[in-house]
Amino acid sequence: MTDLSIYFAYPGDLATLSGGYHYDRRLIDELRKSAVKVNTLPLPFHSTLQDEANQSAHNTIHQLLGELPEQSVVMIDGLAFGTMDELAIKHAQRLRLVALCHHPLALETGIDASQRKALMISEQRALACACATVVTSAHTRQILIDQYGVSAGKILVALPGTDSTAFATCDGNPVRFLTIGSLTQRKAHDILINSLAQLEALPWQARFVGSSDFEPVWARNLQTRVNSLGLSQRICFAGTVGNPQLEYQQADVFVLPSRFEGYGMVFAEALAAGLPIIAARAGAVPDVVPKTAGLLVSPDNTEALTKALRQILTNGSLRRRLQTGARQAAATLPSWVDCATLVANKLKEVATS
């Protein structure tokens, strides 16, 4: 791989604390360790809106891509690439574009039908211009084949890596629930809060780790809801933290009822720490969390989530059984070296084809 040089483009700040940016950072690090030269290329945020700010972003990205050498391999994070259909069409002949799709943008929550349609059309057109598309789960791969018309042969599944870590003791009294995820509608903290409110008579503590920056109004509404339910002493909004691994070590159960996950790296990290899991059966989550390690419920189902939480709180043998299942599942998780090796091989194939 010593002769392989690529550009890795992403929107905004690579240091952003989210699963997608974490994947980008770790992939870049491991590619560089394998002697792939990675030139990072930050892009302004771009959307499907027809306004002055977006036109400015469009022009800037057009200029940045136009300055790259002919036939450069350019991997572009899907958060940017999904809205870059016109730019992809313009540059596909002179650049070797590779899309990195964490999940289709149209599957985000908090957008209306017209926005969803515009995002789907844009991403479909952009993906058609890519020499290859890297996805983070088999579930996302199937969505791109079935709904976006991407050829199966052009898609590489590169599961996120997971760092091995010591197992949590899971001996808290009361039980300590941990949730890690940005405070966005897709993560369904609202459903979790409503479920926890129905279990006020049982002993538990909950810690919500994650940024409120992505959807600040939604995040404030969550805090207001917790306060109105009188749960502010039991549910802690911790914000972003410097050492997420410590959070897993100090927890007893991981819970996150996301409405959709393209993969769900936090679930793999919870397994690595040997934590029992409660989650929604949404997106790729069932592919990450085995039945032996977690309780999966229907998305957006407060009643089902409440039942699962109650089971975990009142049935110690169930909790221990799921803890054992999580520890066993931890041994099967891929590493970041595994992830980067797959991607490096695909990039080399694109570069030499």
VOBA-1610 file (N, C-alpha, C; in pm, whole numbers, padded with zeros to 5 digits, always signed):
BEGIN
Met+00080-00120+00000Met+00000+00000+00000Met+00085+00127+00000Thr+00214+00114-00012Thr+00300+00231+00004Thr+00279+00335-00106Asp+00229+00293-00224Asp+00210+00386-00334Asp+00069+00445-00337Leu-00016+00405-00245Leu-00154+00451-00248Leu-00169+00583-00175Ser-00223+00681-00246Ser-00248+00813-00188Ser-00392+00851-00219Ile-00465+00896-00118Ile-00605+00932-00138Ile-00636+01066-00072Tyr-00750+01121-00107Tyr-00806+01236-00038Tyr-00930+01189+00038Phe-00944+01234+00161Phe-01059+01199+00243Phe-01134+01328+00276Ala-01251+01345+00218Ala-01329+01468+00235Ala-01445+01447+00332Tyr-01471+01546+00413Tyr-01577+01537+00514Tyr-01630+01677+00540Pro-01753+01690+00587Pro-01808+01822+00615Pro-01775+01868+00756Gly-01745+01996+00771Gly-01728+02052+00905Gly-01600+02011+00973Asp-01612+01976+01102Asp-01498+01951+01190Asp-01482+01801+01215Leu-01368+01747+01178Leu-01343+01603+01195Leu-01344+01562+01342Ala-01323+01657+01431Ala-01321+01627+01575Ala-01461+01619+01636Thr-01564+01641+01555Thr-01702+01635+01605Thr-01728+01502+01673Leu-01793+01507+01789Leu-01818+01386+01868Leu-01949+01321+01825Ser-01940+01234+01726Ser-02054+01154+01682Ser-01999+01024+01627Gly-02085+00925+01613Gly-02040+00795+01564Gly-01979+00802+01425Gly-02042+00880+01336Gly-01991+00891+01200Gly-01854+00953+01192Tyr-01833+01061+01265Tyr-01701+01125+01265Tyr-01598+01037+01336His-01641+00964+01438His-01549+00872+01506His-01500+00765+01407Tyr-01592+00713+01327Tyr-01555+00616+01224Tyr-01452+00677+01130Asp-01480+00799+01084Asp-01388+00867+00992Asp-01248+00880+01053Arg-01244+00927+01177Arg-01113+00949+01242Arg-01036+00819+01256Arg-01101+00715+01303Arg-01031+00589+01324Arg-00989+00525+01192Leu-01074+00536+01092Leu-01039+00482+00961Leu-00917+00553+00904Ile-00916+00685+00912Ile-00801+00762+00863Ile-00674+00721+00937Asp-00683+00710+01069Asp-00565+00672+01149Asp-00511+00537+01107Glu-00601+00440+01092Glu-00556+00304+01058Glu-00506+00295+00914Leu-00566+00370+00823Leu-00516+00372+00686Leu-00373+00426+00683Arg-00349+00531+00759Arg-00215+00589+00764Arg-00115+00492+00825Lys-00157+00416+00925Lys-00068+00316+00986Lys-00034+00206+00887Ser-00123+00182+00791Ser-00097+00079+00691Ser-00026+00136+00569Ala+00028+00258+00584Ala+00110+00323+00482Ala+00030+00381+00366Val-00100+00398+00384Val-00178+00473+00285Val-00163+00621+00317Lys-00128+00701+00219Lys-00119+00845+00240Lys-00260+00904+00231Val-00307+00960+00342Val-00441+01018+00347Val-00431+01169+00361Asn-00478+01240+00260Asn-00483+01386+00265Asn-00626+01427+00304Thr-00644+01488+00419Thr-00778+01525+00461Thr-00823+01653+00392Leu-00951+01658+00361Leu-01007+01770+00286Leu-01139+01813+00351Pro-01134+01908+00445Pro-01258+01956+00507Pro-01343+02035+00408Leu-01473+02010+00411Leu-01567+02077+00322Leu-01667+02160+00402Pro-01719+02267+00344Pro-01828+02339+00410Pro-01955+02254+00406Phe-02044+02275+00502Phe-02170+02201+00501Phe-02252+02242+00379His-02313+02142+00317His-02385+02160+00191His-02520+02092+00208Ser-02623+02144+00145Ser-02755+02083+00156Ser-02825+02086+00022Thr-02950+02043+00021Thr-03027+02046-00104Thr-03105+02176-00118Leu-03091+02267-00022Leu-03163+02394-00028Leu-03107+02484-00138Gln-03195+02559-00199Gln-03154+02653-00303Gln-03148+02794-00243Asp-03044+02820-00166Asp-03030+02952-00106Asp-02887+03001-00124Glu-02863+03125-00082Glu-02733+03187-00105Glu-02621+03115-00030Ala-02648+03075+00095Ala-02545+03007+00175Ala-02506+02875+00111Asn-02606+02802+00061Asn-02576+02673+00001Asn-02504+02689-00133Gln-02538+02793-00207Gln-02468+02818-00333Gln-02322+02850-00307Ser-02295+02922-00199Ser-02157+02954-00162Ser-02081+02827-00127Ala-02145+02737-00050Ala-02082+02609-00016Ala-02057+02526-00142His-02155+02526-00231His-02144+02454-00359His-02022+02503-00437Asn-02007+02633-00447Asn-01896+02691-00523Asn-01761+02657-00460Thr-01757+02660-00326Thr-01632+02629-00256Thr-01591+02484-00279Ile-01688+02392-00267Ile-01657+02250-00288Ile-01615+02226-00433His-01684+02291-00526His-01648+02278-00668His-01503+02321-00690Gln-01463+02429-00628Gln-01325+02478-00642Gln-01226+02381-00578Leu-01258+02331-00458Leu-01168+02238-00388Leu-01147+02111-00468Leu-01255+02055-00521Leu-01242+01933-00600Leu-01170+01961-00732Gly-01193+02078-00788Gly-01129+02113-00914Gly-00979+02130-00903Glu-00930+02157-00782Glu-00786+02175-00760Glu-00713+02042-00740Leu-00787+01932-00724Leu-00722+01802-00703Leu-00668+01748-00835Pro-00557+01674-00829Pro-00500+01617-00951Pro-00596+01521-01022Glu-00583+01514-01152Glu-00665+01423-01232Glu-00653+01280-01180Gln-00765+01208-01179Gln-00773+01067-01141Gln-00738+01041-00993Ser-00742+01145-00912Ser-00722+01125-00768Ser-00836+01040-00712Val-00802+00954-00616Val-00904+00878-00542Val-00953+00968-00429Val-01081+00999-00430Val-01139+01091-00331Val-01253+01021-00258Met-01230+00990-00133Met-01334+00930-00049Met-01409+01042+00021Ile-01541+01042+00009Ile-01621+01153+00064Ile-01725+01098+00161Asp-01723+01151+00282Asp-01821+01111+00383Asp-01962+01140+00333Gly-02053+01046+00360Gly-02188+01057+00308Gly-02267+01175+00357Leu-02230+01230+00473Leu-02299+01348+00523Leu-02283+01465+00426Ala-02172+01464+00353Ala-02149+01563+00247Ala-02192+01509+00112Phe-02149+01386+00081Phe-02168+01332-00053Phe-02315+01319-00090Gly-02400+01289+00008Gly-02541+01268-00021Gly-02613+01389-00078Thr-02559+01508-00056Thr-02620+01631-00110Thr-02542+01688-00228Met-02439+01615-00272Met-02347+01667-00374Met-02373+01609-00512Asp-02498+01583-00547Asp-02526+01517-00673Asp-02473+01595-00793Glu-02499+01725-00798Glu-02452+01804-00912Glu-02300+01810-00917Leu-02238+01822-00801Leu-02092+01825-00795Leu-02032+01691-00833Ala-02095+01583-00790Ala-02046+01449-00825Ala-02052+01428-00975Ile-02161+01471-01036Ile-02176+01458-01181Ile-02067+01537-01254Lys-02037+01657-01204Lys-01936+01743-01268Lys-01796+01684-01258His-01765+01618-01147His-01626+01577-01122His-01601+01427-01139Ala-01704+01350-01168Ala-01688+01204-01175Ala-01596+01160-01289Gln-01585+01239-01394Gln-01502+01199-01507Gln-01353+01219-01480Arg-01319+01317-01396Arg-01177+01345-01372Arg-01127+01294-01237Leu-01219+01259-01147Leu-01180+01207-01015Leu-01241+01069-00993Arg-01175+00990-00912Arg-01228+00857-00877Arg-01296+00870-00741Leu-01426+00890-00746Leu-01503+00918-00625Leu-01543+00790-00554Val-01524+00789-00423Val-01566+00677-00338Val-01655+00735-00228Ala-01777+00685-00219Ala-01870+00733-00117Ala-01854+00652+00011Leu-01866+00718+00124Leu-01870+00651+00255Leu-02007+00680+00315Cys-02096+00582+00310Cys-02234+00601+00353Cys-02256+00535+00489His-02271+00616+00593His-02302+00563+00726His-02447+00517+00731His-02535+00597+00675His-02674+00561+00647His-02731+00668+00555Pro-02831+00634+00473Pro-02887+00733+00382Pro-02943+00854+00457Leu-02917+00972+00404Leu-02960+01095+00471Leu-03112+01106+00482Ala-03183+01046+00388Ala-03329+01053+00390Ala-03389+00978+00508Leu-03310+00896+00576Leu-03360+00820+00690Leu-03341+00894+00821Glu-03290+01016+00816Glu-03282+01097+00937Glu-03423+01136+00982Thr-03439+01157+01112Thr-03567+01205+01164Thr-03565+01358+01169Gly-03681+01416+01192Gly-03689+01561+01204Gly-03689+01635+01072Ile-03716+01565+00960Ile-03725+01631+00830Ile-03862+01601+00771Asp-03913+01693+00687Asp-04046+01672+00630Asp-04037+01591+00502Ala-04153+01559+00446Ala-04159+01470+00330Ala-04086+01527+00210Ser-04097+01658+00189Ser-04030+01718+00074Ser-03878+01714+00089Gln-03829+01739+00211Gln-03685+01729+00237Gln-03637+01585+00218Arg-03717+01491+00267Arg-03680+01350+00255Arg-03668+01310+00108Lys-03764+01354+00028Lys-03762+01321-00115Lys-03642+01384-00184Ala-03614+01511-00151Ala-03500+01580-00213Ala-03368+01512-00176Leu-03355+01470-00050Leu-03232+01403-00007Leu-03216+01269-00076Met-03326+01196-00090Met-03316+01064-00154Met-03276+01077-00301Ile-03336+01173-00371Ile-03303+01194-00512Ile-03157+01236-00526Ser-03114+01330-00442Ser-02976+01378-00449Ser-02877+01267-00421Glu-02901+01190-00315Glu-02806+01084-00279Glu-02803+00974-00384Gln-02919+00943-00440Gln-02925+00842-00545Gln-02841+00885-00666Arg-02853+01010-00705Arg-02777+01062-00820Arg-02627+01067-00788Ala-02594+01106-00666Ala-02453+01114-00628Ala-02389+00975-00625Leu-02459+00879-00566Leu-02405+00743-00556Leu-02384+00681-00694Ala-02465+00720-00790Ala-02449+00667-00926Ala-02317+00712-00988Cys-02257+00818-00934Cys-02131+00870-00986Cys-02009+00809-00917Ala-02030+00734-00810Ala-01918+00681-00732Ala-01863+00554-00796Cys-01731+00542-00796Cys-01666+00419-00842Cys-01694+00304-00745Ala-01709+00338-00618Ala-01738+00240-00514Ala-01805+00311-00398Thr-01879+00236-00320Thr-01944+00290-00201Thr-01911+00201-00082Val-01859+00261+00024Val-01830+00189+00148Val-01946+00214+00244Val-02001+00108+00300Val-02108+00119+00399Val-02064+00051+00527Thr-02131+00085+00637Thr-02087+00034+00767Thr-02170-00083+00816Ser-02264-00132+00735Ser-02340-00250+00774Ser-02403-00315+00652Ala-02434-00443+00665Ala-02503-00515+00558Ala-02644-00459+00540His-02702-00408+00648His-02836-00349+00641His-02836-00228+00548Thr-02739-00140+00564Thr-02730-00022+00477Thr-02702-00064+00333Arg-02619-00165+00317Arg-02591-00218+00182Arg-02721-00256+00112Gln-02807-00327+00182Gln-02932-00373+00121Gln-03024-00256+00087Ile-03026-00155+00172Ile-03106-00035+00144Ile-03058+00031+00015Leu-02927+00043-00001Leu-02873+00109-00121Leu-02903+00028-00246Ile-02903-00103-00233Ile-02936-00188-00349Ile-03085-00177-00382Asp-03171-00190-00280Asp-03315-00196-00302Asp-03378-00061-00334Gln-03331+00045-00268Gln-03399+00175-00278Gln-03321+00280-00356Tyr-03190+00259-00373Tyr-03109+00362-00438Tyr-03047+00314-00570Gly-03072+00190-00605Gly-03026+00139-00733Gly-02876+00123-00746Val-02806+00109-00633Val-02661+00090-00637Val-02631-00057-00665Ser-02540-00082-00757Ser-02502-00219-00790Ser-02434-00286-00672Ala-02474-00409-00643Ala-02416-00482-00529Ala-02265-00493-00541Gly-02215-00507-00663Gly-02072-00523-00684Gly-01990-00399-00654Lys-02057-00284-00642Lys-01985-00159-00614Lys-01984-00125-00465Ile-02047-00210-00383Ile-02060-00179-00241Ile-01968-00267-00157Leu-01894-00204-00067Leu-01811-00275+00031Leu-01869-00251+00170Val-01893-00360+00242Val-01933-00349+00383Val-01806-00351+00468Ala-01781-00242+00539Ala-01666-00232+00629Ala-01718-00198+00768Leu-01746-00302+00845Leu-01801-00281+00979Leu-01705-00197+01063Pro-01757-00107+01146Pro-01670-00030+01235Pro-01591-00123+01326Gly-01471-00084+01357Gly-01392-00160+01453Gly-01436-00127+01595Thr-01394-00211+01687Thr-01421-00188+01829Thr-01295-00220+01907Asp-01255-00131+01994Asp-01137-00155+02077Asp-01172-00248+02192Ser-01085-00344+02218Ser-01106-00432+02333Ser-01085-00353+02461Thr-01158-00390+02564Thr-01151-00318+02691Thr-01186-00414+02804Ala-01160-00371+02926Ala-01197-00453+03042Ala-01349-00457+03054Phe-01400-00569+03106Phe-01544-00581+03124Phe-01590-00502+03246Ala-01707-00440+03233Ala-01768-00373+03347Ala-01813-00478+03449Thr-01814-00441+03575Thr-01854-00537+03680Thr-02005-00553+03687Cys-02080-00452+03645Cys-02227-00458+03644Cys-02284-00496+03780Asp-02235-00432+03883Asp-02280-00465+04018Asp-02336-00344+04092Gly-02385-00247+04017Gly-02436-00125+04078Gly-02564-00147+04157Asn-02582-00071+04260Asn-02704-00075+04339Asn-02734+00068+04384Pro-02827+00135+04317Pro-02922+00085+04218Pro-02859+00062+04081Val-02935-00002+03993Val-02888-00028+03857Val-02862+00105+03786Arg-02748+00111+03717Arg-02708+00233+03646Arg-02726+00213+03495Phe-02824+00283+03440Phe-02847+00280+03296Phe-02757+00382+03227Leu-02696+00341+03117Leu-02612+00431+03038Leu-02670+00444+02898Thr-02682+00567+02852Thr-02722+00596+02714Thr-02615+00687+02654Ile-02561+00647+02539Ile-02464+00732+02469Ile-02515+00758+02328Gly-02534+00884+02296Gly-02583+00921+02165Gly-02620+01068+02164Ser-02598+01133+02052Ser-02635+01275+02039Ser-02783+01292+02070Leu-02817+01405+02130Leu-02957+01431+02167Leu-03034+01476+02044Thr-03067+01378+01959Thr-03141+01404+01836Thr-03266+01317+01835Gln-03361+01353+01751Gln-03487+01278+01746Gln-03465+01132+01709Arg-03367+01106+01622Arg-03344+00968+01578Arg-03304+00876+01692Lys-03242+00930+01796Lys-03195+00846+01907Lys-03307+00811+02006Ala-03421+00879+01997Ala-03541+00842+02074Ala-03524+00849+02226His-03450+00949+02273His-03443+00970+02417His-03581+00999+02476Asp-03670+01057+02395Asp-03804+01089+02445Asp-03879+00963+02486Ile-03866+00858+02407Ile-03931+00731+02441Ile-03871+00674+02569Leu-03741+00683+02581Leu-03673+00630+02700Leu-03716+00707+02825Ile-03723+00838+02815Ile-03764+00920+02931Ile-03905+00882+02975Asn-03996+00868+02879Asn-04133+00832+02913Asn-04141+00693+02977Ser-04057+00602+02932Ser-04056+00467+02990Ser-04000+00469+03131Leu-03890+00540+03150Leu-03831+00549+03284Leu-03928+00613+03383Ala-04008+00707+03335Ala-04104+00773+03424Ala-04206+00675+03480Gln-04232+00568+03407Gln-04328+00468+03454Gln-04267+00370+03553Leu-04137+00381+03574Leu-04066+00290+03665Leu-04010+00365+03785Glu-04076+00474+03819Glu-04026+00560+03926Glu-04020+00487+04060Ala-04105+00387+04079Ala-04109+00315+04207Ala-03991+00220+04225Leu-03921+00190+04116Leu-03807+00098+04122Leu-03677+00177+04135Pro-03574+00116+04196Pro-03446+00186+04212Pro-03362+00181+04084Trp-03323+00296+04033Trp-03236+00305+03915Trp-03181+00447+03904Gln-03073+00459+03831Gln-03017+00588+03791Gln-02986+00580+03642Ala-02999+00691+03572Ala-02972+00693+03427Ala-02879+00809+03393Arg-02790+00783+03300Arg-02693+00884+03257Arg-02699+00894+03105Phe-02733+01013+03054Phe-02740+01038+02911Phe-02614+01113+02868Val-02529+01045+02794Val-02405+01105+02743Val-02424+01137+02595Gly-02396+01260+02556Gly-02408+01296+02415Gly-02429+01444+02395Ser-02393+01491+02278Ser-02398+01633+02247Ser-02541+01682+02226Ser-02565+01805+02269Ser-02694+01870+02244Ser-02685+01968+02128Asp-02572+01971+02059Asp-02548+02073+01956Asp-02620+02047+01824Phe-02650+01921+01793Phe-02705+01889+01661Phe-02850+01936+01647Glu-02931+01914+01751Glu-03071+01958+01753Glu-03098+02024+01888Pro-03049+02148+01907Pro-03055+02212+02039Pro-03195+02231+02094Val-03292+02260+02009Val-03429+02278+02057Val-03483+02146+02110Trp-03459+02039+02036Trp-03501+01905+02079Trp-03433+01869+02211Ala-03306+01899+02222Ala-03232+01868+02345Ala-03290+01943+02465Arg-03324+02070+02445Arg-03384+02148+02554Arg-03520+02091+02593Asn-03595+02046+02494Asn-03725+01987+02523Asn-03712+01859+02605Leu-03608+01782+02579Leu-03584+01660+02657Leu-03557+01696+02803Gln-03472+01795+02824Gln-03440+01839+02960Gln-03565+01890+03031Thr-03646+01967+02959Thr-03770+02018+03016Thr-03864+01904+03055Arg-03871+01802+02970Arg-03956+01686+02998Arg-03910+01614+03124Val-03782+01595+03139Val-03727+01530+03258Val-03761+01611+03383Asn-03745+01741+03375Asn-03775+01828+03489Asn-03923+01822+03525Ser-04008+01823+03423Ser-04153+01824+03449Ser-04200+01693+03511Leu-04127+01585+03485Leu-04160+01455+03543Leu-04099+01436+03681Gly-04021+01533+03725Gly-03957+01522+03855Gly-03845+01420+03860Leu-03778+01400+03745Leu-03673+01297+03736Leu-03533+01356+03725Ser-03518+01484+03752Ser-03387+01548+03733Ser-03280+01494+03827Gln-03320+01431+03938Gln-03223+01372+04030Gln-03187+01229+03991Arg-03259+01175+03892Arg-03235+01036+03853Arg-03183+01022+03711Ile-03212+01121+03627Ile-03161+01121+03490Ile-03063+01237+03476Cys-02938+01204+03448Cys-02832+01304+03436Cys-02798+01326+03289Phe-02807+01450+03242Phe-02760+01486+03108Phe-02613+01525+03121Ala-02524+01436+03079Ala-02380+01456+03102Ala-02312+01534+02990Gly-02380+01554+02877Gly-02316+01621+02764Gly-02209+01532+02702Thr-02114+01593+02633Thr-02002+01516+02578Thr-01899+01493+02689Val-01830+01382+02681Val-01732+01347+02784Val-01598+01316+02720Gly-01493+01333+02797Gly-01358+01311+02745Gly-01319+01165+02736Asn-01379+01082+02820Asn-01342+00940+02824Asn-01466+00852+02823Pro-01524+00826+02705Pro-01645+00744+02698Pro-01625+00603+02754Gln-01503+00548+02742Gln-01479+00413+02793Gln-01507+00404+02942Leu-01477+00510+03014Leu-01504+00512+03158Leu-01653+00503+03185Glu-01733+00561+03097Glu-01878+00556+03113Glu-01928+00411+03107Tyr-01877+00336+03012Tyr-01917+00195+03002Tyr-01875+00117+03126Gln-01755+00144+03174Gln-01703+00071+03290Gln-01786+00095+03415Gln-01848+00212+03425Gln-01922+00247+03545Gln-02072+00219+03533Ala-02114+00158+03422Ala-02256+00131+03400Ala-02290-00015+03427Asp-02419-00042+03437Asp-02468-00179+03456Asp-02545-00229+03334Val-02613-00138+03266Val-02695-00173+03149Val-02684-00059+03048Phe-02671-00094+02920Phe-02671+00008+02815Phe-02808+00009+02750Val-02867+00127+02735Val-03000+00138+02673Val-03004+00255+02577Leu-03051+00229+02456Leu-03067+00334+02354Leu-03171+00285+02252Pro-03293+00339+02256Pro-03401+00290+02168Pro-03409+00365+02035Ser-03297+00379+01965Ser-03292+00458+01841Ser-03401+00417+01742Arg-03450+00517+01671Arg-03550+00490+01567Arg-03486+00433+01441Phe-03358+00457+01424Phe-03282+00397+01313Phe-03134+00406+01344Glu-03060+00303+01306Glu-02914+00304+01314Glu-02858+00239+01189Gly-02763+00309+01124Gly-02695+00249+01009Gly-02603+00136+01052Tyr-02554+00144+01174Tyr-02478+00036+01239Tyr-02503+00043+01389Gly-02454+00148+01453Gly-02472+00162+01597Gly-02345+00124+01672Met-02240+00206+01654Met-02111+00174+01715Met-02118+00166+01866Val-02206+00245+01927Val-02214+00242+02073Val-02263+00107+02124Phe-02342+00037+02045Phe-02386-00096+02087Phe-02269-00194+02088Ala-02184-00184+01986Ala-02064-00269+01983Ala-01972-00235+02099Glu-01959-00107+02130Glu-01874-00066+02243Glu-01931-00116+02375Ala-02064-00118+02386Ala-02127-00171+02507Ala-02101-00322+02519Leu-02108-00392+02407Leu-02077-00536+02409Leu-01932-00558+02451Ala-01842-00475+02399Ala-01700-00488+02433Ala-01678-00474+02583Ala-01764-00395+02648Ala-01754-00377+02793Ala-01836-00480+02869Gly-01900-00571+02796Gly-01978-00676+02861Gly-02108-00629+02923Leu-02168-00524+02867Leu-02292-00470+02923Leu-02415-00533+02860Pro-02514-00573+02939Pro-02644-00609+02883Pro-02702-00488+02810Ile-02780-00512+02706Ile-02829-00403+02622Ile-02981-00408+02608Ile-03042-00292+02610Ile-03182-00277+02573Ile-03187-00177+02458Ala-03251-00215+02347Ala-03252-00130+02228Ala-03377-00155+02148Ala-03399-00071+02048Ala-03510-00092+01954Ala-03462-00178+01838Arg-03553-00256+01786Arg-03524-00342+01672Arg-03534-00257+01545Ala-03433-00173+01524Ala-03439-00074+01416Ala-03309-00071+01338Gly-03320-00062+01205Gly-03201-00055+01122Gly-03111-00175+01143Ala-02982-00149+01162Ala-02883-00256+01174Ala-02865-00306+01317Val-02941-00252+01412Val-02921-00290+01553Val-02931-00441+01575Pro-03029-00513+01516Pro-03035-00658+01538Pro-02913-00732+01484Asp-02843-00672+01388Asp-02722-00735+01336Asp-02604-00717+01430Val-02611-00615+01515Val-02501-00585+01607Val-02524-00651+01742Val-02647-00647+01791Val-02679-00696+01925Val-02745-00834+01916Pro-02675-00940+01955Pro-02735-01074+01951Pro-02841-01089+02059Lys-02934-01181+02037Lys-03041-01204+02134Lys-02986-01249+02269Thr-02869-01309+02267Thr-02808-01357+02392Thr-02754-01245+02478Ala-02745-01124+02420Ala-02683-01012+02492Ala-02777-00897+02518Gly-02896-00899+02460Gly-02983-00784+02476Gly-03129-00813+02455Leu-03211-00720+02499Leu-03355-00723+02477Leu-03388-00618+02372Leu-03444-00660+02259Leu-03480-00569+02152Leu-03631-00556+02144Val-03678-00432+02134Val-03822-00405+02131Val-03856-00327+02004Ser-03985-00314+01977Ser-04028-00238+01860Ser-03991-00091+01875Pro-03953-00024+01767Pro-03922+00119+01776Pro-04045+00201+01814Asp-04023+00312+01881Asp-04131+00404+01916Asp-04241+00337+01998Asn-04205+00239+02079Asn-04303+00165+02158Asn-04270+00181+02306Thr-04331+00280+02369Thr-04302+00308+02509Thr-04339+00190+02598Glu-04451+00128+02569Glu-04497+00016+02651Glu-04397-00100+02648Ala-04350-00135+02527Ala-04256-00246+02515Ala-04122-00213+02580Leu-04078-00089+02566Leu-03951-00049+02628Leu-03964-00051+02780Thr-04075-00004+02831Thr-04097-00005+02976Thr-04092-00148+03029Lys-04155-00240+02957Lys-04155-00381+02998Lys-04013-00436+03003Ala-03932-00405+02900Ala-03794-00455+02897Ala-03712-00396+03010Leu-03729-00268+03036Leu-03656-00204+03146Leu-03696-00266+03280Arg-03824-00293+03295Arg-03872-00353+03420Arg-03812-00493+03439Gln-03806-00569+03330Gln-03748-00703+03338Gln-03603-00697+03385Ile-03528-00605+03327Ile-03387-00590+03362Ile-03371-00550+03509Leu-03459-00463+03554Leu-03449-00412+03692Leu-03489-00516+03796Thr-03582-00602+03762Thr-03639-00693+03862Thr-03590-00837+03850Asn-03517-00867+03745Asn-03474-01006+03722Asn-03321-01011+03714Gly-03258-01035+03828Gly-03112-01038+03833Gly-03052-01149+03750Ser-03119-01263+03744Ser-03064-01375+03666Ser-03067-01342+03517Leu-03170-01273+03471Leu-03176-01230+03331Leu-03062-01134+03302Arg-03040-01041+03392Arg-02934-00943+03374Arg-02798-01012+03364Arg-02775-01109+03451Arg-02647-01181+03448Arg-02633-01265+03322Arg-02744-01323+03276Arg-02739-01405+03154Arg-02704-01318+03033Leu-02764-01201+03025Leu-02734-01109+02914Leu-02592-01055+02926Gln-02546-01037+03047Gln-02408-00993+03069Gln-02311-01097+03015Thr-02339-01224+03042Thr-02254-01332+02989Thr-02259-01333+02836Gly-02378-01314+02780Gly-02391-01310+02634Gly-02315-01195+02572Ala-02315-01081+02640Ala-02240-00965+02589Ala-02091-00993+02590Arg-02043-01055+02696Arg-01900-01087+02704Arg-01859-01185+02595Gln-01946-01279+02565Gln-01916-01374+02458Gln-01918-01305+02322Ala-02013-01214+02302Ala-02022-01142+02175Ala-01903-01050+02153Ala-01845-01001+02263Ala-01731-00910+02253Ala-01615-00972+02176Ala-01600-01103+02190Ala-01488-01173+02125Ala-01503-01179+01973Thr-01623-01153+01922Thr-01648-01165+01778Thr-01643-01032+01705Leu-01625-00922+01778Leu-01629-00790+01716Leu-01504-00764+01631Pro-01519-00704+01513Pro-01402-00673+01430Pro-01319-00560+01491Ser-01193-00554+01452Ser-01104-00447+01498Ser-01100-00336+01393Trp-01041-00223+01430Trp-01024-00114+01334Trp-00923-00151+01226Val-00829-00238+01259Val-00735-00287+01157Val-00812-00367+01052Asp-00907-00451+01097Asp-00990-00527+01003Asp-01065-00433+00910Cys-01124-00330+00969Cys-01201-00232+00891Cys-01113-00162+00788Ala-00999-00112+00832Ala-00911-00036+00744Ala-00851-00122+00634Thr-00824-00248+00664Thr-00769-00339+00562Thr-00867-00357+00447Leu-00994-00377+00481Leu-01097-00391+00378Leu-01106-00265+00292Val-01108-00150+00358Val-01122-00024+00285Val-00998+00003+00200Ala-00880-00022+00254Ala-00756+00001+00179Ala-00752-00084+00053Asn-00796-00208+00063Asn-00798-00296-00054Asn-00895-00244-00160Lys-01009-00195-00116Lys-01106-00139-00211Lys-01052-00012-00276Leu-00988+00073-00198Leu-00931+00197-00252Leu-00821+00167-00354Lys-00741+00066-00325Lys-00635+00027-00420Lys-00698-00024-00550Glu-00806-00098-00537Glu-00877-00149-00654Glu-00930-00033-00739Val-00986+00068-00673Val-01037+00185-00744Val-00923+00261-00812Ala-00811+00272-00743Ala-00697+00348-00795Ala-00635+00283-00918Thr-00645+00152-00927Thr-00576+00080-01035Thr-00671+00032-01145Ser-00799+00057-01128Ser-00896+00007-01227Ser-00906+00101-01347
//
